[in-house]
Each structure stands twice: as C-alpha cells, then as structure tokens.
C-alpha cells in the first residue's frame, strides 16, 4: 500500500489565497477548505505524497514556502511539549548533524515564552536523533550550514509543528540579482499576472517594468517554464529524498517549455532599469521572448490586441516620494484609453486615490502587502 498522504501548507501573502488556491488546483492537488468554503489566512492546506511536495516546490509560482504539517497536539506544560515532540519521527526530515533553525510564535497559550518553547523542541529533537545544533535564523553562518527551518505555532495551547521543505523562499528563482530601486518580488508579480486573468495567448505590456520582474514572470508563465527548475530546496537534504523521482520531474518540466505564443513588451524611461531587466531576463532564460525598450509611457505602441497591461508604477512610497504622481496616473490613463482600448489592465498601487486619477473603472478588492507596504491591485478594462 502507498504511504498515507502528507498534510502540506503553501504559505502565501495574505490577500492572495485565492490565486494560490487556483494554482494548487491546477496541479491536481486536493486543497482542504473550511466547511463553508472559506480559506485560511496566509496560505492553503492541501494533501499530497512526497512526489507532490516536490512538484509543488518546482511548479508553484505564488507561495513563499511549502511546509509539511509534522506535529499537531495540545500542550499546557513544558514537560508535555517535550514529551510529545520527542515522539515525532524527526529522522525523516533531519539528517544527523544538520543544524536547525526554529521560528516560534505563541498566542493565548500557557506556554507563552517562545525561547522556552524553542529550547524544549531542540531538546526533543536531540532525544530522538542524538545531538542537534540549534541555529538562529539571523546567524551569519545559516547560509553556509544550511539549517533545517522548523516552524512552531502555539494557539490556545494547540501546538502545530511544521517542517519547511523549500529552504530559500520560493520567490528567489535565482535570476534576479540586478534590481531597481523598488523591486517587486517574483511571486507577487506572478500573482498579479494570474489575478489579472491573463490567458498567456494575448499580448502583454508592462510600461513601468523596472528590473523586469513582471515581464520575466509573464514569459516564464506563458512558456510553461517551472519557477523552481534551476534552484535547490531543503527537501533535497532529507534522508528520504528520492533523487530519481526529482530528476524525472525536472526532465518532464524541461520538456514542457515552449516559446510564448504572443508578444511580451516591457519598457521603462530609466536606461539603467532596462539594462538590469535584460540581464535578469537573460539569466532567467527568457530574454528572446521579451521586447525591452527605453521609453516614456506615452510612447508605448501596443501590438494588435486586445491584450493585457500589467504593471507596478511608482506610487510615492519608495520611489519619487516627494513628487506629485497625480499627473503621471492621469497621463497613464489617457495613454491607455488612446492606445489600448478594450485591453484588460492590472495596476499595483498603494493609494486608491492615485488609481482614481487614471479615470479607469478599477476593482481594488485584491489587497496585499508588498515589502511591508499595503497595496491594491486595480483590475479592470480600458474603456
């Protein structure tokens, strides 16, 4: 008989759960929803085998981590926490001698001291495996020693222990080493594209491309290029890692890559940003599929459409913070009405009032945090 499925959790930015849910369903992985159909905040729980965990890390574009729900029990005293944690099969995920990093949060629980909880968990692992070395997440040696991240949450005395399977956060695809002033994370760019409803068969324009994250993610999405194809993951160090299965998944993913069917156009008025974007696109393997131009937004020349405009223009928090951006947004709206009638549009902005200056009818219900800044994704049609 096959082993029972794991309970897995795809961590995502709060506000983007529906997008991540659609991704998980596209991989035929069964999500677990609340009885009323509502979703958890900050991620999606789903079931899957070890191979499904590999596939999730390889193919999912919008989450930041894939966790294995490893321990689930009640504890109101430290001795009880230690005893129950020591009974968990840590040897499946932590090889001898590997350091661990713990992230602990405590809410409304009798065990409210996070350092004390972390100490008992490390001791429990040591009792099960022998000596184990705790390594704080801020430790400068964390990258070289590659600790296994363990996430512990106590809520109303309910203990949930999760093992991180991803390692570096999933937005770190490996291609973006050159960045502009206000970089957009890769998983958020992918979420914008998916939330916009872009069908990958129609033209796409980003007239404020910066270091190129949105057009690069668009090219990867349209080409079927798996975001995890050229990086490593924590699960590769697990004692039960099946290299043969992983290599097969990589070969299958590589075989599915096809050039995008429609043009992807990216532009920015900053010559340095365009240069960075080209370097990043080349590193991602998608440079031939994107047309980059240094030009003002007023100079865009869209291909035959309609298509999609997906972009992250300045919104005065990190870039041009002392400038009045109302004229820019008003001009942007005017350009879209003249050059891109009937096109779909997705504009990321921290200020709904700025979006209003485009004079486009935009739905701003999709909200999330971009690098600690609360933003709205304005979705609509150019009319």
C-alpha positions in Angstrom: 0.0 0.0 0.0 1.2 3.5 -0.7 2.1 5.7 2.3 -0.6 8.0 3.6 -0.5 11.5 2.2 1.2 14.3 3.9 -0.7 17.4 5.1 1.0 20.3 3.3 0.7 24.0 3.5 1.5 26.6 0.8 2.4 29.8 2.6 1.3 32.9 0.6 1.0 36.6 1.2 -2.4 37.3 2.9 -4.8 38.5 0.4 -3.6 36.2 -2.4 -5.0 33.0 -1.1 -7.5 32.6 -4.0 -4.7 32.9 -6.5 -2.6 30.3 -4.7 -5.7 28.0 -4.4 -6.2 28.1 -8.2 -2.5 27.2 -8.7 -2.7 24.2 -6.4 -5.9 23.0 -8.1 -4.2 23.3 -11.5 -1.6 20.8 -10.3 -4.5 18.4 -9.3 -3.6 18.7 -5.6 -6.6 18.4 -3.3 -7.0 21.6 -1.1 -8.6 21.5 2.3 -11.1 24.2 2.7 -13.3 25.2 5.7 -16.8 23.6 5.6 -18.3 26.9 4.4 -15.7 27.1 1.5 -13.7 29.9 3.1 -9.9 29.9 3.2 -7.3 30.1 5.8 -5.4 33.4 6.1 -1.9 33.3 4.7 -1.9 30.0 2.8 -3.6 26.9 1.5 -3.6 23.5 3.2 -3.6 20.5 0.8 -2.8 16.8 0.7 -0.1 15.1 -1.2 2.6 12.5 -1.5 6.3 13.2 -1.3 6.3 13.5 -5.1 3.5 16.0 -4.9 5.6 18.0 -2.4 8.5 18.0 -5.0 6.0 19.1 -7.7 4.6 21.9 -5.6 8.1 23.4 -5.0 9.0 23.0 -8.6 5.9 24.5 -10.2 4.0 26.8 -7.8 4.7 30.5 -8.6 2.8 32.4 -5.9 3.6 30.8 -2.5 6.7 31.7 -0.5 7.2 28.2 1.2 5.8 24.7 1.2 5.5 23.3 4.7 4.9 19.8 5.9 2.4 19.7 8.8 4.5 17.5 11.0 3.1 17.7 14.6 -0.3 18.5 15.9 -1.2 18.2 19.6 -2.2 20.0 22.8 0.3 21.1 25.4 -0.1 23.3 28.5 3.2 22.5 30.2 6.8 22.3 29.0 7.2 18.7 30.1 4.2 17.8 28.0 5.5 19.8 25.0 8.9 18.0 25.2 7.4 14.5 25.6 5.0 14.8 22.7 7.6 16.5 20.4 10.1 13.8 21.2 7.7 11.1 19.8 7.6 12.7 16.4 9.7 11.0 13.6 12.2 13.8 13.2 14.6 11.3 11.5 12.5 11.5 8.3 13.5 15.2 7.8 16.7 15.9 9.6 19.9 14.1 8.8 22.5 13.5 11.6 24.5 16.6 12.3 22.3 19.1 10.4 21.7 22.3 12.4 18.1 23.5 12.8 16.6 27.0 12.9 13.3 27.5 14.8 10.7 30.1 14.3 8.2 30.1 17.2 5.0 32.1 17.8 2.8 31.9 20.8 -0.8 33.2 21.1 -3.2 32.8 24.0 -1.4 29.8 25.4 0.0 28.9 28.8 3.4 28.4 27.1 3.9 31.9 26.0 7.7 32.2 26.2 8.9 31.5 22.6 12.6 30.9 23.6 11.5 28.3 26.2 9.4 26.6 23.6 12.3 26.5 21.1 14.6 25.1 23.8 12.2 22.2 24.5 11.7 21.4 20.8 15.5 21.3 20.2 15.9 19.0 23.3 13.1 16.8 21.9 14.8 16.5 18.6 18.1 15.7 20.3 16.4 13.0 22.4 15.2 11.4 19.2 18.2 11.9 16.9 21.1 12.4 19.3 23.0 15.7 19.3 21.4 18.5 17.4 22.7 22.1 16.9 20.2 24.9 17.1 20.9 27.8 14.8 19.1 31.1 15.0 17.7 32.4 11.7 19.8 35.6 12.0 23.0 33.7 12.4 25.6 34.7 9.8 26.5 31.1 9.3 23.0 30.0 8.4 23.6 30.1 4.7 26.7 28.0 4.7 25.5 25.5 7.3 22.0 25.3 5.6 19.8 24.7 8.7 16.5 23.0 8.5 13.8 25.5 9.3 11.2 24.3 11.8 8.1 26.5 12.4 6.3 26.1 15.7 3.0 27.8 16.5 1.1 27.7 19.7 -2.5 29.0 19.6 -4.9 28.4 22.6 -2.5 25.6 23.8 -2.7 23.9 20.4 0.8 23.1 19.1 1.4 22.9 15.3 4.9 21.9 14.2 5.8 22.3 10.5 8.9 21.4 8.5 10.0 23.8 5.7 10.6 21.9 2.5 11.7 24.9 0.4 14.8 26.4 2.0 15.2 29.8 0.4 11.8 31.4 -0.1 10.2 30.4 -3.4 10.3 33.9 -4.8 14.0 33.5 -5.1 14.0 31.9 -8.5 17.7 32.7 -9.0 17.5 35.1 -11.9 17.1 38.5 -10.2 20.5 39.6 -9.0 20.2 43.1 -10.5 17.3 45.1 -9.1 15.9 48.6 -9.5 15.0 51.0 -6.7 11.7 49.3 -5.6 11.9 45.7 -6.6 8.8 43.6 -6.7 9.1 40.0 -5.5 8.8 37.4 -8.2 5.9 35.5 -6.5 3.9 38.8 -6.2 4.5 39.6 -9.9 3.2 36.1 -10.8 0.2 36.6 -8.6 -0.6 39.9 -10.3 -0.5 38.2 -13.7 -2.8 35.4 -12.6 -5.2 37.7 -10.8 -5.4 39.8 -13.9 -6.8 36.8 -15.8 -4.1 37.0 -18.5 -4.6 34.0 -20.8 -0.9 33.8 -21.9 -2.2 33.7 -25.6 -2.7 37.5 -25.8 -0.2 40.3 -25.9 1.1 41.7 -22.6 2.6 45.1 -21.8 4.4 46.4 -18.8 5.3 50.1 -19.3 6.9 50.6 -15.9 9.0 47.4 -16.0 11.8 48.4 -13.6 14.2 45.4 -13.3 11.8 43.3 -15.3 10.1 41.1 -12.8 6.6 41.2 -14.3 7.6 40.6 -18.0 10.1 37.9 -16.9 7.4 36.1 -14.8 5.0 36.5 -17.7 7.4 34.9 -20.1 8.0 32.0 -17.7 4.3 31.6 -17.2 3.5 31.7 -21.0 6.4 29.3 -21.8 5.5 26.9 -19.1 8.9 27.3 -17.5 8.8 26.0 -14.0 10.0 28.6 -11.5 11.9 26.1 -9.4 13.8 24.5 -12.4 17.2 26.0 -11.6 17.4 26.1 -7.8 17.8 23.8 -4.8 15.4 23.0 -2.0 15.6 21.9 1.7 13.9 18.6 0.9 16.9 17.5 -1.1 18.8 17.1 2.1 16.1 14.9 3.8 17.2 11.3 4.5 14.3 10.0 2.4 14.9 12.2 -0.7 14.4 10.3 -3.9 16.8 11.7 -6.4 15.4 9.5 -9.2 11.9 10.9 -8.8 13.2 14.5 -8.7 15.3 14.1 -11.8 12.2 12.7 -13.6 10.2 15.7 -12.6 12.9 18.0 -13.8 13.0 16.3 -17.2 9.3 16.4 -17.5 9.3 20.1 -16.7 12.0 20.9 -19.2 10.2 19.0 -21.9 7.1 21.2 -21.5 8.8 24.5 -22.2 7.5 26.2 -25.4 8.1 29.8 -26.6 5.2 32.2 -25.7 2.5 32.5 -28.4 2.0 36.3 -28.0 4.4 39.2 -27.7 5.5 40.5 -24.3 6.6 44.1 -24.3 8.4 45.8 -21.4 9.6 49.4 -21.2 10.8 52.0 -18.7 12.1 55.5 -19.0 15.2 54.6 -17.0 18.0 53.3 -19.1 19.7 51.6 -16.1 16.5 49.8 -15.3 16.2 48.4 -18.8 19.8 47.2 -18.7 19.1 45.4 -15.3 15.9 43.9 -16.8 17.7 42.5 -19.8 20.4 41.0 -17.5 17.8 39.4 -15.3 15.8 38.1 -18.3 18.9 36.6 -19.8 19.7 34.8 -16.5 16.1 33.5 -16.4 16.4 32.2 -20.0 13.6 34.3 -21.4 15.4 37.3 -23.0 14.5 36.2 -26.6 10.8 36.3 -25.7 10.6 39.8 -24.3 10.9 43.1 -26.2 12.6 45.7 -23.9 12.5 49.4 -24.8 13.7 52.5 -23.0 10.8 54.9 -23.4 8.3 57.0 -21.6 4.8 55.5 -21.0 3.4 57.9 -23.6 5.5 56.2 -26.3 4.1 52.7 -26.0 3.0 51.1 -29.2 0.9 48.0 -28.4 0.6 45.1 -30.9 -2.7 44.1 -32.4 -4.9 43.3 -29.5 -6.7 43.4 -27.3 -4.4 42.2 -24.6 -3.3 42.9 -21.1 -1.4 45.7 -19.3 0.0 44.5 -16.0 2.3 46.9 -14.3 3.7 48.3 -11.0 4.1 52.1 -11.5 5.7 54.4 -8.9 3.3 55.2 -6.0 5.3 57.6 -3.9 6.3 55.4 -1.0 9.8 54.4 -2.0 10.2 55.9 -5.4 9.7 59.6 -6.2 8.3 60.0 -2.7 8.5 63.8 -2.9 6.7 64.0 -6.3 3.1 64.6 -7.0 2.2 61.5 -9.0 -1.3 62.5 -9.9 -0.3 63.8 -13.3 1.6 60.6 -14.1 -1.5 58.5 -13.3 -3.8 60.8 -15.2 -1.4 60.7 -18.2 -1.2 56.9 -17.9 -5.0 56.5 -18.0 -5.1 58.8 -21.1 -2.5 56.8 -22.9 -4.3 53.6 -22.2 -7.6 54.9 -23.5 -5.9 56.1 -26.7 -3.5 53.2 -27.3 -5.1 50.2 -25.6 -8.9 50.4 -25.9 -10.7 47.2 -24.7 -7.5 45.9 -23.1 -7.5 44.4 -19.6 -5.5 46.2 -17.1 -3.9 45.4 -13.7 -2.2 48.2 -11.8 -0.5 47.8 -8.4 -0.6 50.9 -6.2 -0.6 51.8 -2.5 -3.1 54.6 -2.9 -6.6 54.1 -4.4 -6.8 57.9 -4.9 -3.9 57.7 -7.3 -5.6 54.9 -9.2 -8.7 57.1 -9.4 -6.7 59.7 -11.4 -6.4 57.2 -14.3 -10.2 57.6 -14.7 -10.5 53.9 -15.3 -13.1 51.8 -13.6 -11.0 49.5 -11.5 -11.9 46.9 -8.9 -9.5 47.3 -6.0 -10.8 44.4 -3.8 -7.5 42.5 -4.2 -5.2 43.8 -1.4 -1.9 42.5 0.0 1.4 43.7 1.3 4.3 44.4 -1.0 7.5 44.6 1.1 5.6 45.9 4.1 3.6 48.4 2.1 -0.2 47.8 1.9 -1.2 47.8 -1.8 -4.2 47.5 -4.0 -4.3 45.6 -7.3 -6.6 47.7 -9.6 -8.3 45.3 -12.1 -10.4 46.5 -15.0 -11.0 47.1 -18.7 -9.8 50.1 -20.7 -13.0 51.9 -21.9 
